[in-house]
Amino acid sequence: MRNLSDTLVRLKRFRTVPPASTPTNSRLELFAGFGSNPGRLKSWIYVPETVDVGAPLVVVLHGCTQNARSYDESSGWSRLADEFGFVVLYPEQQRANNPNLCFNWFSPANTARGQGEALSIQQMITAVQTRHHTHADKVFVNGLSAGGAMAAVMLATYPEVFAAGAVIAGLPYGVASTVPEAFDRMRGHGGPALEALAELVKNASTHSGPWPRLSVWHGSADSTVDQLNASALINQWLPLHGAPAAPNEVDTVNGYPHRVWRDASGRAVVEEYSVTGLGHGTPLDVIGSDHGETAAPFMLDASISSTRLIATFWGIAAEQNKASTPASPKASSATIERAPPRAQAVPLSQGSGIQRTIEDALRSAGLLK
């Protein structure tokens, strides 16, 4: 556990971030009556005017301080749905669950199969499939930050549901179970040993494969969620696919490092974009022609569209023209950075006073009920 002053500084940053405004002309419609909803989430949906039976379904999870409609307005997912004919589902967090509108990706009550927020999202997916006849084998999930970490939760707890996913500035599944642990992992401190990461996913369900493919995005200048979490995510999923530690392909896309790992059949199963110099947020191409993407807090113009490139990796959008160049042979043999060694936690019998002080600070900052 890091020192208390560092935690309090980060809490102050969360409190000073302005909440996302809700567009008055949102393209999304409320999606109600989807199930028992144990996670008490709200749900929004976008269905293009013309969409075929058996269309893909994309689940999008917003980040902290954001909401579904503002995230869609900036990210352009519903506009991409018009172009390529898929349905978009937006689960939305409520302040009663988390005052900063973060999905509770670290809470055991919300990250286990069959309960909490994870079950609510799965109920939404089932309801969309029933009402709009989307394809059962073409379900995808992605998210930013806490939403990215929750996307990792869904891929781990319901792997049979998803063909692929994407995590933007997020964290691996199962690496934290308390708020203080969550802050430590966000900073890149502690966490499970490298060899235990894949087991966390395996133990989250009775599924034995095949596993969803994964696209990982992270800014190299992210001071909110350390980029080491991207490496840990990749290390969590490579063993599940039987993919090698070293990437099969290394190149640059729009000037940014891009790596691809393939399984024994040659299928691309994991990819990573390291967006050089980017802070904490979703990389967008705001100026790109007809992208329909706009900058906002945590929605950052980087001259690269994560929305379109993720959809392309999933196979539900056409290949876009992009400036791609191979990396040097030396770079092509690079291996994934190992996850940091597990930090020694302070036993509660010795640190209960520290724990209580941190939790009181979290409550006063609106990050803990």
TORKOL-4160 file (C-alpha; in steps of 0.2 Angstrom, whole numbers, padded with zeros to 4 digits, m for minus):
369
<pt num="1" X="0000" Y="0000" Z="0000"/>
<pt num="2" X="0007" Y="0017" Z="m0005"/>
<pt num="3" X="0008" Y="0031" Z="0008"/>
<pt num="4" X="m0008" Y="0040" Z="0013"/>
<pt num="5" X="m0003" Y="0058" Z="0006"/>
<pt num="6" X="m0001" Y="0050" Z="m0011"/>
<pt num="7" X="m0019" Y="0043" Z="m0010"/>
<pt num="8" X="m0026" Y="0059" Z="m0004"/>
<pt num="9" X="m0018" Y="0069" Z="m0019"/>
<pt num="10" X="m0026" Y="0057" Z="m0031"/>
<pt num="11" X="m0043" Y="0058" Z="m0022"/>
<pt num="12" X="m0042" Y="0077" Z="m0024"/>
<pt num="13" X="m0039" Y="0075" Z="m0043"/>
<pt num="14" X="m0055" Y="0064" Z="m0045"/>
<pt num="15" X="m0065" Y="0077" Z="m0036"/>
<pt num="16" X="m0059" Y="0092" Z="m0047"/>
<pt num="17" X="m0063" Y="0083" Z="m0063"/>
<pt num="18" X="m0079" Y="0090" Z="m0070"/>
<pt num="19" X="m0093" Y="0078" Z="m0073"/>
<pt num="20" X="m0098" Y="0074" Z="m0091"/>
<pt num="21" X="m0112" Y="0084" Z="m0098"/>
<pt num="22" X="m0127" Y="0075" Z="m0105"/>
<pt num="23" X="m0131" Y="0079" Z="m0123"/>
<pt num="24" X="m0148" Y="0085" Z="m0126"/>
<pt num="25" X="m0149" Y="0077" Z="m0143"/>
<pt num="26" X="m0143" Y="0060" Z="m0139"/>
<pt num="27" X="m0144" Y="0046" Z="m0151"/>
<pt num="28" X="m0147" Y="0034" Z="m0138"/>
<pt num="29" X="m0164" Y="0027" Z="m0131"/>
<pt num="30" X="m0167" Y="0021" Z="m0114"/>
<pt num="31" X="m0167" Y="0001" Z="m0113"/>
<pt num="32" X="m0178" Y="m0004" Z="m0098"/>
<pt num="33" X="m0185" Y="m0020" Z="m0091"/>
<pt num="34" X="m0170" Y="m0031" Z="m0095"/>
<pt num="35" X="m0170" Y="m0042" Z="m0080"/>
<pt num="36" X="m0169" Y="m0042" Z="m0061"/>
<pt num="37" X="m0154" Y="m0030" Z="m0062"/>
<pt num="38" X="m0145" Y="m0034" Z="m0046"/>
<pt num="39" X="m0132" Y="m0021" Z="m0050"/>
<pt num="40" X="m0145" Y="m0007" Z="m0051"/>
<pt num="41" X="m0138" Y="0000" Z="m0067"/>
<pt num="42" X="m0147" Y="0010" Z="m0081"/>
<pt num="43" X="m0146" Y="0004" Z="m0099"/>
<pt num="44" X="m0146" Y="0014" Z="m0116"/>
<pt num="45" X="m0146" Y="0007" Z="m0133"/>
<pt num="46" X="m0144" Y="0012" Z="m0151"/>
<pt num="47" X="m0151" Y="0003" Z="m0166"/>
<pt num="48" X="m0148" Y="0009" Z="m0183"/>
<pt num="49" X="m0163" Y="0013" Z="m0194"/>
<pt num="50" X="m0159" Y="m0002" Z="m0205"/>
<pt num="51" X="m0151" Y="m0017" Z="m0197"/>
<pt num="52" X="m0151" Y="m0035" Z="m0202"/>
<pt num="53" X="m0156" Y="m0049" Z="m0191"/>
<pt num="54" X="m0141" Y="m0057" Z="m0184"/>
<pt num="55" X="m0131" Y="m0041" Z="m0183"/>
<pt num="56" X="m0117" Y="m0039" Z="m0171"/>
<pt num="57" X="m0119" Y="m0032" Z="m0154"/>
<pt num="58" X="m0106" Y="m0020" Z="m0146"/>
<pt num="59" X="m0107" Y="m0016" Z="m0127"/>
<pt num="60" X="m0098" Y="0000" Z="m0122"/>
<pt num="61" X="m0094" Y="0004" Z="m0104"/>
<pt num="62" X="m0090" Y="0023" Z="m0100"/>
<pt num="63" X="m0077" Y="0029" Z="m0088"/>
<pt num="64" X="m0078" Y="0038" Z="m0071"/>
<pt num="65" X="m0088" Y="0054" Z="m0071"/>
<pt num="66" X="m0095" Y="0050" Z="m0088"/>
<pt num="67" X="m0112" Y="0044" Z="m0094"/>
<pt num="68" X="m0118" Y="0033" Z="m0108"/>
<pt num="69" X="m0124" Y="0048" Z="m0119"/>
<pt num="70" X="m0109" Y="0059" Z="m0117"/>
<pt num="71" X="m0097" Y="0044" Z="m0121"/>
<pt num="72" X="m0106" Y="0040" Z="m0136"/>
<pt num="73" X="m0106" Y="0058" Z="m0142"/>
<pt num="74" X="m0087" Y="0059" Z="m0141"/>
<pt num="75" X="m0083" Y="0041" Z="m0146"/>
<pt num="76" X="m0093" Y="0039" Z="m0161"/>
<pt num="77" X="m0099" Y="0021" Z="m0158"/>
<pt num="78" X="m0117" Y="0024" Z="m0164"/>
<pt num="79" X="m0111" Y="0033" Z="m0180"/>
<pt num="80" X="m0100" Y="0018" Z="m0184"/>
<pt num="81" X="m0115" Y="0007" Z="m0181"/>
<pt num="82" X="m0125" Y="0017" Z="m0194"/>
<pt num="83" X="m0110" Y="0014" Z="m0206"/>
<pt num="84" X="m0108" Y="m0005" Z="m0203"/>
<pt num="85" X="m0125" Y="m0011" Z="m0196"/>
<pt num="86" X="m0123" Y="m0016" Z="m0178"/>
<pt num="87" X="m0132" Y="m0013" Z="m0162"/>
<pt num="88" X="m0124" Y="m0003" Z="m0148"/>
<pt num="89" X="m0128" Y="m0006" Z="m0129"/>
<pt num="90" X="m0123" Y="0006" Z="m0116"/>
<pt num="91" X="m0124" Y="0000" Z="m0098"/>
<pt num="92" X="m0123" Y="0016" Z="m0087"/>
<pt num="93" X="m0118" Y="0017" Z="m0069"/>
<pt num="94" X="m0129" Y="0026" Z="m0056"/>
<pt num="95" X="m0123" Y="0038" Z="m0042"/>
<pt num="96" X="m0132" Y="0027" Z="m0029"/>
<pt num="97" X="m0119" Y="0013" Z="m0033"/>
<pt num="98" X="m0104" Y="0024" Z="m0035"/>
<pt num="99" X="m0104" Y="0043" Z="m0032"/>
<pt num="100" X="m0091" Y="0046" Z="m0046"/>
<pt num="101" X="m0101" Y="0035" Z="m0058"/>
<pt num="102" X="m0086" Y="0022" Z="m0059"/>
<pt num="103" X="m0091" Y="0004" Z="m0063"/>
<pt num="104" X="m0086" Y="m0006" Z="m0047"/>
<pt num="105" X="m0073" Y="m0016" Z="m0056"/>
<pt num="106" X="m0064" Y="m0021" Z="m0039"/>
<pt num="107" X="m0079" Y="m0025" Z="m0029"/>
<pt num="108" X="m0081" Y="m0044" Z="m0027"/>
<pt num="109" X="m0100" Y="m0042" Z="m0025"/>
<pt num="110" X="m0100" Y="m0034" Z="m0043"/>
<pt num="111" X="m0087" Y="m0044" Z="m0052"/>
<pt num="112" X="m0092" Y="m0062" Z="m0050"/>
<pt num="113" X="m0102" Y="m0072" Z="m0062"/>
<pt num="114" X="m0120" Y="m0072" Z="m0058"/>
<pt num="115" X="m0121" Y="m0057" Z="m0047"/>
<pt num="116" X="m0120" Y="m0038" Z="m0045"/>
<pt num="117" X="m0116" Y="m0027" Z="m0060"/>
<pt num="118" X="m0108" Y="m0041" Z="m0070"/>
<pt num="119" X="m0125" Y="m0050" Z="m0070"/>
<pt num="120" X="m0135" Y="m0034" Z="m0074"/>
<pt num="121" X="m0124" Y="m0032" Z="m0090"/>
<pt num="122" X="m0126" Y="m0050" Z="m0095"/>
<pt num="123" X="m0145" Y="m0048" Z="m0092"/>
<pt num="124" X="m0145" Y="m0033" Z="m0104"/>
<pt num="125" X="m0136" Y="m0042" Z="m0117"/>
<pt num="126" X="m0148" Y="m0057" Z="m0116"/>
<pt num="127" X="m0163" Y="m0045" Z="m0118"/>
<pt num="128" X="m0155" Y="m0036" Z="m0133"/>
<pt num="129" X="m0153" Y="m0053" Z="m0141"/>
<pt num="130" X="m0171" Y="m0057" Z="m0138"/>
<pt num="131" X="m0179" Y="m0041" Z="m0143"/>
<pt num="132" X="m0167" Y="m0036" Z="m0158"/>
<pt num="133" X="m0162" Y="m0053" Z="m0164"/>
<pt num="134" X="m0143" Y="m0049" Z="m0164"/>
<pt num="135" X="m0130" Y="m0063" Z="m0167"/>
<pt num="136" X="m0126" Y="m0074" Z="m0152"/>
<pt num="137" X="m0108" Y="m0077" Z="m0158"/>
<pt num="138" X="m0105" Y="m0058" Z="m0162"/>
<pt num="139" X="m0105" Y="m0050" Z="m0146"/>
<pt num="140" X="m0091" Y="m0038" Z="m0141"/>
<pt num="141" X="m0087" Y="m0027" Z="m0126"/>
<pt num="142" X="m0076" Y="m0012" Z="m0123"/>
<pt num="143" X="m0073" Y="0002" Z="m0111"/>
<pt num="144" X="m0062" Y="0016" Z="m0104"/>
<pt num="145" X="m0054" Y="0016" Z="m0087"/>
<pt num="146" X="m0066" Y="0009" Z="m0074"/>
<pt num="147" X="m0076" Y="0004" Z="m0089"/>
<pt num="148" X="m0061" Y="m0004" Z="m0097"/>
<pt num="149" X="m0058" Y="m0014" Z="m0081"/>
<pt num="150" X="m0077" Y="m0019" Z="m0081"/>
<pt num="151" X="m0075" Y="m0025" Z="m0099"/>
<pt num="152" X="m0061" Y="m0036" Z="m0092"/>
<pt num="153" X="m0073" Y="m0042" Z="m0079"/>
<pt num="154" X="m0086" Y="m0047" Z="m0092"/>
<pt num="155" X="m0073" Y="m0056" Z="m0103"/>
<pt num="156" X="m0067" Y="m0066" Z="m0088"/>
<pt num="157" X="m0084" Y="m0070" Z="m0080"/>
<pt num="158" X="m0094" Y="m0073" Z="m0096"/>
<pt num="159" X="m0081" Y="m0078" Z="m0109"/>
<pt num="160" X="m0093" Y="m0089" Z="m0118"/>
<pt num="161" X="m0104" Y="m0074" Z="m0122"/>
<pt num="162" X="m0090" Y="m0063" Z="m0131"/>
<pt num="163" X="m0081" Y="m0065" Z="m0147"/>
<pt num="164" X="m0069" Y="m0051" Z="m0142"/>
<pt num="165" X="m0066" Y="m0036" Z="m0131"/>
<pt num="166" X="m0056" Y="m0021" Z="m0129"/>
<pt num="167" X="m0049" Y="m0012" Z="m0114"/>
<pt num="168" X="m0044" Y="0006" Z="m0115"/>
<pt num="169" X="m0033" Y="0013" Z="m0100"/>
<pt num="170" X="m0040" Y="m0001" Z="m0089"/>
<pt num="171" X="m0034" Y="m0015" Z="m0078"/>
<pt num="172" X="m0033" Y="m0034" Z="m0078"/>
<pt num="173" X="m0047" Y="m0045" Z="m0070"/>
<pt num="174" X="m0046" Y="m0049" Z="m0052"/>
<pt num="175" X="m0031" Y="m0039" Z="m0046"/>
<pt num="176" X="m0040" Y="m0029" Z="m0033"/>
<pt num="177" X="m0054" Y="m0032" Z="m0021"/>
<pt num="178" X="m0054" Y="m0016" Z="m0010"/>
<pt num="179" X="m0053" Y="0002" Z="m0014"/>
<pt num="180" X="m0036" Y="0004" Z="m0007"/>
<pt num="181" X="m0030" Y="m0011" Z="m0017"/>
<pt num="182" X="m0038" Y="m0003" Z="m0033"/>
<pt num="183" X="m0028" Y="0013" Z="m0030"/>
<pt num="184" X="m0012" Y="0003" Z="m0028"/>
<pt num="185" X="m0016" Y="m0007" Z="m0044"/>
<pt num="186" X="m0020" Y="0009" Z="m0054"/>
<pt num="187" X="m0003" Y="0016" Z="m0049"/>
<pt num="188" X="0005" Y="0000" Z="m0055"/>
<pt num="189" X="0010" Y="m0006" Z="m0037"/>
<pt num="190" X="0008" Y="m0024" Z="m0031"/>
<pt num="191" X="m0005" Y="m0037" Z="m0038"/>
<pt num="192" X="m0004" Y="m0055" Z="m0042"/>
<pt num="193" X="0012" Y="m0064" Z="m0048"/>
<pt num="194" X="0013" Y="m0065" Z="m0067"/>
<pt num="195" X="0010" Y="m0083" Z="m0067"/>
<pt num="196" X="m0006" Y="m0081" Z="m0058"/>
<pt num="197" X="m0014" Y="m0068" Z="m0069"/>
<pt num="198" X="m0022" Y="m0081" Z="m0082"/>
<pt num="199" X="m0028" Y="m0092" Z="m0067"/>
<pt num="200" X="m0039" Y="m0078" Z="m0061"/>
<pt num="201" X="m0048" Y="m0078" Z="m0078"/>
<pt num="202" X="m0049" Y="m0097" Z="m0078"/>
<pt num="203" X="m0056" Y="m0098" Z="m0061"/>
<pt num="204" X="m0070" Y="m0084" Z="m0065"/>
<pt num="205" X="m0081" Y="m0097" Z="m0074"/>
<pt num="206" X="m0082" Y="m0115" Z="m0079"/>
<pt num="207" X="m0077" Y="m0111" Z="m0097"/>
<pt num="208" X="m0062" Y="m0119" Z="m0104"/>
<pt num="209" X="m0061" Y="m0111" Z="m0121"/>
<pt num="210" X="m0061" Y="m0104" Z="m0134"/>
<pt num="211" X="m0057" Y="m0087" Z="m0127"/>
<pt num="212" X="m0062" Y="m0070" Z="m0133"/>
<pt num="213" X="m0049" Y="m0060" Z="m0142"/>
<pt num="214" X="m0043" Y="m0044" Z="m0135"/>
<pt num="215" X="m0037" Y="m0026" Z="m0140"/>
<pt num="216" X="m0027" Y="m0016" Z="m0127"/>
<pt num="217" X="m0025" Y="0003" Z="m0128"/>
<pt num="218" X="m0015" Y="0014" Z="m0116"/>
<pt num="219" X="m0007" Y="0031" Z="m0116"/>
<pt num="220" X="0011" Y="0031" Z="m0112"/>
<pt num="221" X="0009" Y="0047" Z="m0101"/>
<pt num="222" X="m0006" Y="0040" Z="m0092"/>
<pt num="223" X="m0004" Y="0046" Z="m0073"/>
<pt num="224" X="m0021" Y="0039" Z="m0068"/>
<pt num="225" X="m0019" Y="0021" Z="m0073"/>
<pt num="226" X="m0001" Y="0016" Z="m0075"/>
<pt num="227" X="0003" Y="0008" Z="m0092"/>
<pt num="228" X="0010" Y="m0007" Z="m0082"/>
<pt num="229" X="m0008" Y="m0013" Z="m0082"/>
<pt num="230" X="m0008" Y="m0014" Z="m0100"/>
<pt num="231" X="0007" Y="m0026" Z="m0099"/>
<pt num="232" X="m0002" Y="m0036" Z="m0085"/>
<pt num="233" X="m0018" Y="m0037" Z="m0096"/>
<pt num="234" X="m0008" Y="m0044" Z="m0110"/>
<pt num="235" X="0001" Y="m0057" Z="m0099"/>
<pt num="236" X="m0016" Y="m0062" Z="m0092"/>
<pt num="237" X="m0023" Y="m0067" Z="m0109"/>
<pt num="238" X="m0009" Y="m0073" Z="m0119"/>
<pt num="239" X="m0008" Y="m0090" Z="m0110"/>
<pt num="240" X="m0026" Y="m0093" Z="m0112"/>
<pt num="241" X="m0024" Y="m0092" Z="m0131"/>
<pt num="242" X="m0007" Y="m0102" Z="m0131"/>
<pt num="243" X="0001" Y="m0087" Z="m0139"/>
<pt num="244" X="0020" Y="m0084" Z="m0137"/>
<pt num="245" X="0027" Y="m0070" Z="m0125"/>
<pt num="246" X="0035" Y="m0061" Z="m0140"/>
<pt num="247" X="0023" Y="m0053" Z="m0152"/>
<pt num="248" X="0022" Y="m0060" Z="m0170"/>
<pt num="249" X="0021" Y="m0043" Z="m0178"/>
<pt num="250" X="0027" Y="m0026" Z="m0173"/>
<pt num="251" X="0023" Y="m0010" Z="m0183"/>
<pt num="252" X="0017" Y="0008" Z="m0180"/>
<pt num="253" X="0000" Y="0014" Z="m0185"/>
<pt num="254" X="m0002" Y="0033" Z="m0187"/>
<pt num="255" X="0014" Y="0034" Z="m0179"/>
<pt num="256" X="0010" Y="0024" Z="m0163"/>
<pt num="257" X="0018" Y="0007" Z="m0158"/>
<pt num="258" X="0007" Y="m0007" Z="m0162"/>
<pt num="259" X="0010" Y="m0026" Z="m0158"/>
<pt num="260" X="0000" Y="m0042" Z="m0162"/>
<pt num="261" X="0001" Y="m0059" Z="m0155"/>
<pt num="262" X="m0006" Y="m0074" Z="m0165"/>
<pt num="263" X="m0011" Y="m0091" Z="m0159"/>
<pt num="264" X="m0005" Y="m0108" Z="m0166"/>
<pt num="265" X="m0018" Y="m0106" Z="m0181"/>
<pt num="266" X="m0011" Y="m0089" Z="m0185"/>
<pt num="267" X="m0026" Y="m0080" Z="m0179"/>
<pt num="268" X="m0023" Y="m0063" Z="m0171"/>
<pt num="269" X="m0029" Y="m0065" Z="m0153"/>
<pt num="270" X="m0021" Y="m0050" Z="m0144"/>
<pt num="271" X="m0016" Y="m0033" Z="m0150"/>
<pt num="272" X="m0009" Y="m0018" Z="m0141"/>
<pt num="273" X="m0008" Y="0000" Z="m0145"/>
<pt num="274" X="0004" Y="0011" Z="m0135"/>
<pt num="275" X="m0002" Y="0029" Z="m0138"/>
<pt num="276" X="0014" Y="0039" Z="m0136"/>
<pt num="277" X="0012" Y="0054" Z="m0125"/>
<pt num="278" X="m0006" Y="0052" Z="m0122"/>
<pt num="279" X="m0014" Y="0054" Z="m0105"/>
<pt num="280" X="m0029" Y="0045" Z="m0097"/>
<pt num="281" X="m0043" Y="0044" Z="m0110"/>
<pt num="282" X="m0050" Y="0036" Z="m0125"/>
<pt num="283" X="m0039" Y="0040" Z="m0141"/>
<pt num="284" X="m0049" Y="0048" Z="m0155"/>
<pt num="285" X="m0047" Y="0055" Z="m0172"/>
<pt num="286" X="m0057" Y="0071" Z="m0171"/>
<pt num="287" X="m0051" Y="0079" Z="m0187"/>
<pt num="288" X="m0053" Y="0063" Z="m0197"/>
<pt num="289" X="m0066" Y="0063" Z="m0211"/>
<pt num="290" X="m0083" Y="0058" Z="m0205"/>
<pt num="291" X="m0077" Y="0050" Z="m0190"/>
<pt num="292" X="m0090" Y="0059" Z="m0179"/>
<pt num="293" X="m0078" Y="0059" Z="m0164"/>
<pt num="294" X="m0076" Y="0074" Z="m0153"/>
<pt num="295" X="m0064" Y="0079" Z="m0139"/>
<pt num="296" X="m0070" Y="0080" Z="m0121"/>
<pt num="297" X="m0064" Y="0076" Z="m0103"/>
<pt num="298" X="m0055" Y="0059" Z="m0105"/>
<pt num="299" X="m0059" Y="0059" Z="m0123"/>
<pt num="300" X="m0043" Y="0064" Z="m0131"/>
<pt num="301" X="m0038" Y="0069" Z="m0149"/>
<pt num="302" X="m0023" Y="0058" Z="m0154"/>
<pt num="303" X="m0026" Y="0057" Z="m0173"/>
<pt num="304" X="m0030" Y="0039" Z="m0171"/>
<pt num="305" X="m0047" Y="0032" Z="m0169"/>
<pt num="306" X="m0048" Y="0018" Z="m0156"/>
<pt num="307" X="m0066" Y="0016" Z="m0160"/>
<pt num="308" X="m0063" Y="0012" Z="m0178"/>
<pt num="309" X="m0048" Y="0002" Z="m0176"/>
<pt num="310" X="m0055" Y="m0009" Z="m0162"/>
<pt num="311" X="m0071" Y="m0013" Z="m0173"/>
<pt num="312" X="m0059" Y="m0017" Z="m0187"/>
<pt num="313" X="m0049" Y="m0029" Z="m0176"/>
<pt num="314" X="m0065" Y="m0037" Z="m0171"/>
<pt num="315" X="m0070" Y="m0039" Z="m0189"/>
<pt num="316" X="m0086" Y="m0029" Z="m0189"/>
<pt num="317" X="m0079" Y="m0014" Z="m0198"/>
<pt num="318" X="m0070" Y="m0012" Z="m0214"/>
<pt num="319" X="m0051" Y="m0010" Z="m0214"/>
<pt num="320" X="m0047" Y="0009" Z="m0213"/>
<pt num="321" X="m0033" Y="0017" Z="m0223"/>
<pt num="322" X="m0019" Y="0020" Z="m0210"/>
<pt num="323" X="m0001" Y="0024" Z="m0210"/>
<pt num="324" X="0007" Y="0008" Z="m0205"/>
<pt num="325" X="0026" Y="0005" Z="m0205"/>
<pt num="326" X="0036" Y="m0010" Z="m0199"/>
<pt num="327" X="0046" Y="m0008" Z="m0183"/>
<pt num="328" X="0065" Y="m0012" Z="m0182"/>
<pt num="329" X="0070" Y="m0031" Z="m0181"/>
<pt num="330" X="0076" Y="m0027" Z="m0163"/>
<pt num="331" X="0059" Y="m0021" Z="m0158"/>
<pt num="332" X="0050" Y="m0036" Z="m0166"/>
<pt num="333" X="0059" Y="m0047" Z="m0154"/>
<pt num="334" X="0053" Y="m0037" Z="m0138"/>
<pt num="335" X="0044" Y="m0046" Z="m0125"/>
<pt num="336" X="0030" Y="m0040" Z="m0113"/>
<pt num="337" X="0036" Y="m0031" Z="m0098"/>
<pt num="338" X="0033" Y="m0042" Z="m0083"/>
<pt num="339" X="0020" Y="m0037" Z="m0070"/>
<pt num="340" X="0028" Y="m0029" Z="m0055"/>
<pt num="341" X="0031" Y="m0040" Z="m0040"/>
<pt num="342" X="0018" Y="m0041" Z="m0027"/>
<pt num="343" X="0019" Y="m0028" Z="m0013"/>
<pt num="344" X="0019" Y="m0033" Z="0005"/>
<pt num="345" X="0002" Y="m0028" Z="0011"/>
<pt num="346" X="0000" Y="m0021" Z="0029"/>
<pt num="347" X="m0010" Y="m0034" Z="0039"/>
<pt num="348" X="m0026" Y="m0027" Z="0046"/>
<pt num="349" X="m0021" Y="m0031" Z="0064"/>
<pt num="350" X="m0007" Y="m0019" Z="0062"/>
<pt num="351" X="m0014" Y="m0006" Z="0050"/>
<pt num="352" X="m0032" Y="m0005" Z="0054"/>
<pt num="353" X="m0030" Y="0013" Z="0059"/>
<pt num="354" X="m0022" Y="0017" Z="0042"/>
<pt num="355" X="m0036" Y="0007" Z="0033"/>
<pt num="356" X="m0049" Y="0017" Z="0042"/>
<pt num="357" X="m0041" Y="0034" Z="0038"/>
<pt num="358" X="m0040" Y="0030" Z="0020"/>
<pt num="359" X="m0058" Y="0024" Z="0019"/>
<pt num="360" X="m0064" Y="0039" Z="0028"/>
<pt num="361" X="m0055" Y="0050" Z="0015"/>
<pt num="362" X="m0062" Y="0040" Z="0001"/>
<pt num="363" X="m0080" Y="0043" Z="0008"/>
<pt num="364" X="m0077" Y="0061" Z="0009"/>
<pt num="365" X="m0071" Y="0062" Z="m0009"/>
<pt num="366" X="m0087" Y="0052" Z="m0014"/>
<pt num="367" X="m0077" Y="0037" Z="m0020"/>
<pt num="368" X="m0084" Y="0025" Z="m0007"/>
<pt num="369" X="m0101" Y="0023" Z="0001"/>
